[in-house]
Every structure is written in structure tokens, then in C-alpha cells.
Amino acid sequence: MADFFHQGLRFGRIKEWEHTKSVNWAVAFSSRRLCVVAFTCFLLAGGCRRTAPEAGQSASEAGAKHYPVRGKIVTVDPQHGEIVLDAAAIPGYMEAMTMPYKLKNPSILGELHPGDSITATLIATEDSDLLDQIVIIAQAKPDYKPSFFYHPIQPGDKVPDFKLLNQNGKQIHLAQFHGKVLLVTFIYTRCPLADYCPRMSRNFAEIDKALAKAPELYSKTHLLSVSFDPDYDTPKVLRSYGSAYTGNYTKETFAHWDFAAPSRNDLPAVLRYFDVGATPEKDRTITHSLSTLVIGPDGRVFKWYPTNDWTPDQILRDVKQLVAKQGKA
């Protein structure tokens, strides 16, 4: 009943904007990222266990659902603390459409402009849809010349031989996995949002278990979770985090799945190449985007998934396609 009410409420808001022409937004993957709002998130004790609402937090928001959203800003309305966003489809929630959204933190409206492409977290409750954790991924009219640009990831791109320190305190480098299908995702171990880093790690755990049941695929693949928080995610922390997700704990050998981090000096180059925006916040969280890649045995990008809506089955199909192609070569 609540879902029906929410759908009707959202439809009512959409009706007010029927006249707004869609700009048929497509993500500009070559864009830079400019983080404009700090992470505001709930520290969930005991994993996904629900906790009581914090002070100043409504009961409806405490039970809210969170969805990643991408889109292009159509208009900005500082007076009402909202933007009109031409948003891409949100799987399992809504189709692509243009509609107004309130901002959880209206003070950042001065940083947003019509034509800007953004990623954000949609907080969906029974009475409203709020946008939070907004990251500008492309400015319509850049207000300054950036000191660097993010790499526009394309299929066939040669992946640099980045060096990382893994959970065993051993330096590894990406080229050592040539000859295998390499699956890479980006995380940090303290991430408190279940649909972000924990979801990436759960998906990789599911993939790892599925590949283990298929020896012909297992021997030709490797998984790599890369942390963008090298100061906190030391080998000891990565080992504890990784062994919990594999489910083998102290018995884990990490022969098929590495957890690693670049040095602080190498981190900016790694993030720029893999198109990961990561900004440390005062509360020790990190405002960040997502990036998951399937890299072929030749060390080139095969598929890139920049959001969290990919499934383990999709990645497994990619793996099978690449292994079959390798077998015919």
C-alpha cells in the first residue's frame, strides 16, 4: 500500500512537469568529477540491521530506500531548494524521466547549474524524494580550468601497469594478471552505505563462489578489490575485510581474489584512469563514485560498469564470453 501511495505521489509531482522537454541525457564518461556535498550517512551497527531514527531524523526517512541516480540538471530553483533533473532510469524504482527533486542540503544549490551532469543518491520516502551525496561529473560551463581530467574509459583501452600493496603486504601489479580475465572494483572498508562498497564486495563474493564451481573458468580469472583509502586500509585491515567477504576468515589464501591499495602518491593517477571520484570528508567518510571493470586476458578493458546496478550474472556472462574467445584464439 505504501509503495502504491509513493508511486501516486511521484506521479503527481511529474504531472506538474509534463511540459518539460527531456534532454535525452547520456553520461559523459570523459568528464571530471567535482564533489559538492559531504557524505551524510547512517552508521549501521551490525551490518544491515535497522536502528532507531537519530535526533532530527524523521521516522519516514529512517525507513527510506536509497538509489543511485544519474542525470542532467534542467533548472535550479534556490527559492524552493530544488532542481529539475532529467534522470536516467533507476532499475527497480522508476523509468527515465524529468521531474523536480528537493535537495537534502539546499546550501549547495549555488554550485549547481542547468546543463550540469551529476550523480547522486536518491532518498525515497513515502512523502518525498530527496537528493543527497551529489557529485558533478560534467559542468555545462566550467567555472575553472581543472588541473587534470579523468580518463574516458572505452572498450579496448590498454590498462596501465599500476602497482598496489595487497592484503599480504606484498606488492602486486596489474600486468601480472595478463593471460587471465581480471575483474576489478573499487571500495573502501569503512564505507557505511550498504548499496555502495558493501554491495560491490557482496557481488564479488557471489562471483568468486560461482567461478569456484566452474574449474575451467576459475583458473582463467582473478578478482581484485582496490581501496582508495590507503591510509586506513592497510594490509592487515584489507586481510580482515577480505577474509570476511570470502567467508574463509583465517583459512583464506587469497589465491583468487586480492584486496589491495595503491600508495598515496599513486592514488590520484589510479583514480583518474579508472574514473573514480573520491573526496575525504571531515567525518572520515569518503564521498565517492563507483567503478567496476572486466579486463580481458590482453590487459584491455572489455566492459566498464560505472554504477551499482550491474549483477553478478552480467559479469559472469562477460567472463564466459572472454574465456570462450580466448579458447578460439
N, C-alpha and C positions, 0 to 999 in steps of 0.2 A: 504494500500500500504506500509505504514511504517512497519507494522508487517511482511509482506512478505519479505521486504528488510532485516529486522533484522534476520529472520529465515535463509535466504540465507547466510547472513554474518556469522552467527554462524556455519552453515553447512560447510562453507569454512574453518573456524578455526578447526572444528572437523576433516575434511579430513586430515589435517596435522598430526593427531594423531591416524589414523586408526590402526596403528601397535601396539599401546599401549594396553597391555592386562589388562582388568578390574580385579580388586582385589575383586570384588563382596563384597563390603563393607557392614557390618552390624553394627549398632550402638552398642557400648559397654556401656550400660547404667550404669555399675558399676564404670565408670571412674570418676576421679576428674576433676575439671574444672580449667584451668589456663587462666586468661584473659590477652590478649596480646596487645589489642589496645583500645584506648579510644573511646567512643561513639562520632561519628561525625554526627550530625543530624540537620535537619531544624526545627526551632521553627515555627510551623504553626499557624499563627494568625487566630482566628475564626474557629477552628476545621480543617476541611479538605480543606479549601479554598486555592487555588493556589496563591503563592506570586511570586513577581519578583525575578529573579536569584540574589543571593548575589554576592558580589565582588569576583572575582576569580572563579566563578562557571559558567560553560558553559550553554548555553540555552538547549542543549540536556540533560545535567544532571539534570537541573531543572525539566524537564518533564519525568524523569526516573521513572521506576517502581521498587519496592523493593520486593524481595522474600527471605524467609528464606531458607537456604541450609545447608545440612549436607553431609559430605563425608570424604574420607581418602586421604591424600596427597601422590601423586606418586613421583613427583620430585619437587625440589625447584631450581629456576633459578634467583639468585640475580642480575646477569648482566642485565636481561631484566625486573626485578621487577615483576616476575610472578611465579605461581605454577601450576603444573598439578594436577587436583583434580578428583578423582573417586567419582562422586557425585550421591547421591540418586535422584530419580525423583522429580521434582518440579511441583506439581499439577498446571495445567493451563498454564505451560510455556514450560517445556521440560522433556523428558524422562531421565531415569538414563543413564549417560554416562561419559566417561573420556575425559577431554579436558583442555586446558590451560586457566588460568584466570589471569588478571592483578590485582594487589593489589592497593587499593586507597592510602594506606600508606605503601610503599615498605620498610620503615625503620624497620618493624617488621620481615622481612624475616629471620633474624638471629635467631628468636625464633621458627621458623617452620622447621620441619624435615620430610623426607619421612616416611610414616607409621603413622604419627600423625592423629588422627581423630579430626575434627573440626566442629563447627557450624559457620555460617557467614550470613551476609546479602548480597545478590546479587543485585547490582545496574545495571539494564538493560536499556541501551540506544540504539539508532539506530546504533551507531558505535562501541560499546564495551560492555563487561560485566565486571564489577569491583566487587571485593570482599572487604567488609568493616565489621567492628564490629566482628572481628574474635575471637572466643573462642576455645581454645584447650580443648577438653573433654577427650582425652586419648593420652598420649605420647607413641610413639613407643619405645623410650629409655629414660625413666625418668632421668632427669639430677639432680634431688634431691629427697630425700625421703619426701613426703608430711607429714605435721603434722596431717592430717586427711584425710579420704576418704568419698566420697559421697555414700549414701545408694543406692544399686542397686534395684530399685523398681520392684517388681514382684507381679502378681496377687496372692491374698491370704495373703499378708503381713499384719500383725496387725499394725494399725496406733497408734503411741504414743498419750497420752492424753495431747497434747500441750495446754498451756494457752495463751490466746490472749486478748487484750483490744479492744472492739468494738466501733462502732460509737456513742454509748450512754454513753461511759466512763465506761462500765460495763465489768468485766472480764468474759469471756466465756472459755469453754474448749471443746475439740473435743468429749470427751466421752459423753457429754450431748446430742449429736445428735444420739446416738445409738438407733436403732429401726427405723431410717429413712435412706433414701438414701441421702448421703451427697455429694454435688458437690463442689469441691474446685479448685480455680485457684489463681495464683499469679500475683500481679500487683504493680505498684506504681503510685500515682495520677499525678505526673508531667511528666510521660512518653510522649515524643513528637512524637513517631513513630506510625502512625495510625494502622499498621499491628501487633503491639505488644500489650501492655496493653489495649489501647482503643478497639482493636478488641476482646480481651478476655472479656472485660466488655460489649461490644455490644452483643456478643454471649450469655453471661449470661442473659442479659436483655431479649433477644428473648426467651431463655429457660424459664425464670421466667414467661413471659406473656403466653407462651404455656401451662405451668403447671397450671396456674391460671384458664385456660379454662377447665381443667380436674380435678375436685374436688377430685376424687379418687386417683390421683397422687399428687396433691398439698399438701394434708395433710400428705403425707408419704415421703416428700422430704424437703431438706433445701439447700440453696446456701450460699457459704462462699468465699468471695474475701479477700485474705490475702496480705497485703502490706509488702514489705521488706525494707521500708523506714520509720521506726518508729519515727525518729527524726522530720521529716516533716509531716508525715501522722498521725496527732493527731486525737482524736475522732471528733473534730469539722471539720477538713478537710475531714475525711472519710465520715462524715454525709452529707456534702455538695456534695461531689463527688458521693456518692451512690444514693442520692435522685435525682440527675440529670439523672443518668442512669435508674433508675426505672421509671422516668417521673412523680413521685408524689410530688417531691420537699418538701415543708413544711408539706405536709399531709402524708408523708411516715412514716410507723410504723416500718419497718424493721423486721416484724414478720417472713418473709420467706427468707430473704436474708440479711446476716450480712457482714459488711465490718470491718475488724479488723487487728491488727498488733501485733506481739509478742514484748516483751520487748527487749531492745538492748542486754541484757545478754542472752536471749533465742533465739535470731535471728539465730546465727550460727547453732545451733542444728536443728532448723526448716528447714533451707535451705539445710543442708546436708541430712536430711531424705527425703525431697521432691525433691532432685536433682535439686535445683535451684542455678545457678551461678549468683552472684550479686556483682559487683565491683563499688563503687562510683568513679566518675571521677571529675577532677578539675572544670569542668563547671557545676557541680551539677546534671548532668545526672547520670544514673546508667547503666553500661554495664551489661546486664543480659540475661539469658536464660528463657525458658518458661516451665511451668509445670501445667497440669490440670488433676485432678483425679476424678474418680467416686468411692466413698467408700460405700460399702454395709451396710445394717442395722446392721450387725455384727461387724462393725468397721474395716473391712478388705478391702484392695484395690481390686477393681473389674476391673477397666480399668485405664490406665495411658496414657495421650496424651502429649508428650514432645515438641511438635511444635505448630504452629498456624494453621495447615491445617485441624483440625477437624471442624466439623459443628455442629450446634445446633441439627440437626436431628439425628446425631450419638449419642449424649449424651441422647437425648430423648428416643432412642431405648434402650440404656443401662438402663435407668431408668425403662422403661416398663418391661424389662426382669427381673430386680431385684425385682420389686414390684410383678410381677406375681409369681416369685419363692417364695417370702415371703408369698404370699397368699396360696400357696400349702403346706407350712411348718406346 
